[in-house]
Amino acid sequence: VQLQASGGGLVQAGGSLRLSCVASIGTFSTYIMAWFRQAPGKEREFVASISTSGRLTYYADSLKGRFTISRDNAKNTVSLQMNSLKSEDTAVYYCAARSRPYGGGWLSPDNMNYWGKGTLVTVSS
């Protein structure tokens, strides 16, 4: 199992970035996918998740309207479009996969089965 995230970098406040995660994970379409982030000195936190079909998405309340998660099951890829970035969005962003269904909403890092190595997003003010 391998999850490879990319797309991080340095961006000015107010800018945008698109993160992608390519998964080598068997039947990708059976996995719930999610993005988490971890800022320096803080715990890893939920950003967004997407159902196996892509029809259902969930976001951390503070990020609704700025971030959009999507997936392409034909390409084994999950993406995170981040707009109107703020300095507090600076973090390492991780994609993660969960093999079992859940009722939707917020996820704990402990709920996920597989993790990528992360990609660093730095937002300068």
BELQUI-V576876 format. One record per residue. SS is DSSP state (A for helix, B for strand, O for the rest). PHI is phi as a letter, one per 40 degrees, with the letter a starting at -180 (999 if undefined). D_FIRST is the distance of its C-alpha to the first C-alpha in Angstrom with 2 decimals. Layout:
SS_PHI_D_FIRST / SS_PHI_D_FIRST
//
This chain:
O_999_0.00 / B_a_3.77 / B_b_6.90 / B_b_10.05 / B_c_13.30 / B_a_16.66 / O_h_20.26 / O_c_21.58 / B_i_24.96 / B_c_28.54 / B_a_30.49 / B_c_33.87 / O_d_34.52 / O_g_34.92 / O_c_32.54 / O_b_29.32 / B_a_25.77 / B_b_22.91 / B_c_19.36 / B_b_16.50 / B_b_12.76 / B_c_10.86 / B_b_7.57 / B_b_5.54 / O_a_4.77 / O_g_7.62 / O_c_10.78 / A_d_10.49 / A_c_14.11 / A_c_13.80 / O_b_12.11 / B_c_14.47 / B_b_13.62 / B_a_15.52 / B_b_16.72 / B_b_18.13 / B_a_20.28 / B_b_21.85 / O_c_25.23 / O_d_26.85 / O_g_28.22 / O_b_26.82 / O_c_24.25 / O_c_21.10 / B_b_22.24 / B_c_21.22 / B_b_21.84 / B_a_20.95 / B_b_18.98 / B_a_18.97 / O_c_19.10 / O_d_17.18 / O_c_20.14 / O_g_20.76 / O_c_24.25 / O_b_24.02 / B_b_23.36 / B_b_24.16 / B_b_25.07 / O_d_26.34 / A_d_30.09 / A_c_30.85 / A_b_28.67 / O_d_29.85 / O_g_31.53 / O_b_30.01 / B_b_26.27 / B_b_24.74 / B_c_21.22 / B_a_20.35 / B_a_17.70 / B_b_17.78 / O_c_15.97 / O_c_17.22 / O_b_15.48 / O_f_12.20 / B_b_13.72 / B_b_15.04 / B_b_18.02 / B_b_20.45 / B_c_24.02 / B_b_26.03 / O_b_29.79 / O_f_32.78 / O_c_30.82 / O_b_32.50 / A_c_32.49 / A_c_31.01 / A_c_27.84 / O_c_27.15 / B_a_23.87 / B_c_20.36 / B_b_18.35 / B_b_14.81 / B_c_12.69 / B_a_11.03 / B_b_10.01 / B_b_12.06 / O_c_11.96 / O_b_15.74 / O_c_18.73 / O_a_20.97 / O_c_24.42 / O_g_23.75 / O_g_24.75 / O_c_23.75 / O_b_20.54 / O_c_20.24 / A_d_17.33 / A_c_17.46 / A_c_16.77 / O_c_13.18 / O_c_10.20 / B_b_7.52 / B_b_8.98 / O_c_9.39 / O_c_12.13 / O_g_14.89 / B_b_17.73 / B_c_21.33 / B_b_23.95 / B_b_27.52 / B_b_30.38 / B_c_33.81 / O_c_36.85
//
